Amino acid sequence: MLHNLLDNAARYSPEGTPVRVTARMSRGGEEVVVAVVDRGFGIPEEEMPRLFNRFHRIRRPETEGIRGTGLGLYIVKGLVEMMGGRIWAESRVNEGSTFFTGFPWRGQSPLKETGGSGV
């Protein structure tokens, strides 16, 4: 899952643009949230509802020549949901995208036990 999100971030960003990965506990400590952040082409708002659909690909001049089947995000969503998690995205055209995955945390956070402030 993470490999696919990182690969997409790299492929849909201009060469040399950094990709960042973060992980943190949700405010209530009930979920681990992993985010993959890029500063790439971004996703138009009207495409967001179909983003995780099977075979859906966004067509923009910037994405011409980028290979793919439109299955990656669909498969990632299925895997995340099979593990009891959720996936969502935020994006702005020409500013980049952030893909989030949230997974239930069934234990107690080690940060809470030691008095840490979170990630």
C-alpha positions in Angstrom: 0.0 0.0 0.0 2.7 2.5 1.0 4.8 1.5 -2.0 1.9 2.3 -4.3 1.2 5.7 -2.7 4.9 6.6 -2.8 5.2 5.5 -6.4 2.1 7.6 -7.4 3.5 10.6 -5.5 6.8 10.4 -7.3 5.2 9.7 -10.8 2.7 12.5 -10.6 5.1 15.1 -9.4 7.7 17.1 -11.4 11.1 15.4 -11.3 13.1 16.3 -8.2 10.1 17.4 -6.2 10.2 15.9 -2.7 7.7 13.4 -1.3 7.1 13.3 2.5 5.7 10.5 4.7 4.5 11.2 8.2 2.8 9.0 10.8 1.0 10.2 13.9 -1.6 9.1 16.4 -5.1 10.7 16.0 -6.1 13.2 18.6 -8.1 10.6 20.5 -5.3 8.0 20.2 -7.7 5.6 18.5 -6.1 5.6 15.1 -2.6 5.6 13.5 -2.7 8.0 10.5 0.0 7.7 7.8 0.2 10.6 5.2 2.0 10.7 1.9 2.5 14.3 0.8 3.7 15.5 -2.6 3.9 18.9 -4.3 2.9 17.6 -7.7 0.2 18.3 -10.2 -2.7 17.9 -7.9 -6.1 16.5 -8.5 -9.1 18.6 -9.7 -11.9 18.7 -7.2 -14.4 17.2 -9.7 -12.2 14.1 -9.9 -12.0 13.4 -6.1 -15.3 11.4 -5.8 -14.0 8.9 -8.4 -10.4 8.8 -7.2 -10.5 5.3 -5.7 -12.7 3.8 -8.5 -11.5 0.8 -10.5 -9.8 1.9 -13.8 -10.2 5.6 -13.1 -7.4 7.7 -14.4 -7.1 11.5 -14.3 -6.4 13.0 -17.7 -4.5 16.2 -17.8 -1.8 17.5 -20.1 0.7 17.1 -17.2 -0.1 13.4 -16.9 0.3 12.5 -20.5 2.8 9.7 -20.9 2.5 8.5 -17.3 1.7 4.8 -17.5 -0.8 3.1 -15.3 -4.0 1.0 -15.4 -6.1 3.0 -12.9 -6.1 0.0 -10.5 -3.5 1.1 -7.9 -5.7 3.3 -5.7 -8.6 0.9 -6.0 -6.4 -2.0 -4.8 -4.9 0.1 -2.0 -8.4 1.1 -0.8 -9.5 -2.5 -0.7 -6.4 -3.6 1.3 -6.8 -0.7 3.7 -10.4 -1.5 4.3 -9.7 -5.2 4.7 -7.4 -4.2 7.6 -10.2 -2.2 9.2 -8.7 1.1 8.0 -9.8 4.0 5.9 -8.2 6.0 3.1 -8.8 9.5 1.9 -7.1 12.3 0.0 -6.8 16.1 -0.1 -5.5 17.9 -3.1 -5.2 21.2 -4.9 -4.4 21.6 -8.5 -0.8 22.7 -9.1 -0.1 22.5 -5.3 0.0 18.8 -4.6 -1.8 16.0 -2.9 -1.9 14.2 0.4 -3.1 10.7 0.7 -4.0 9.6 4.2 -4.5 6.1 5.6 -5.9 5.6 9.1 -5.7 2.3 10.9 -7.4 1.4 14.3 -5.0 1.4 17.2 -6.1 -1.3 19.6 -3.3 -0.9 22.1 -2.2 2.0 24.3 0.2 4.5 22.6 3.8 4.2 23.9 3.9 8.0 23.7 1.1 8.3 26.2 2.8 5.8 28.6 6.0 7.8 28.6 4.3 11.2 28.7 5.2 12.0 25.1 3.3 14.6 23.1 2.6 12.6 20.0 4.1 12.3 16.6 
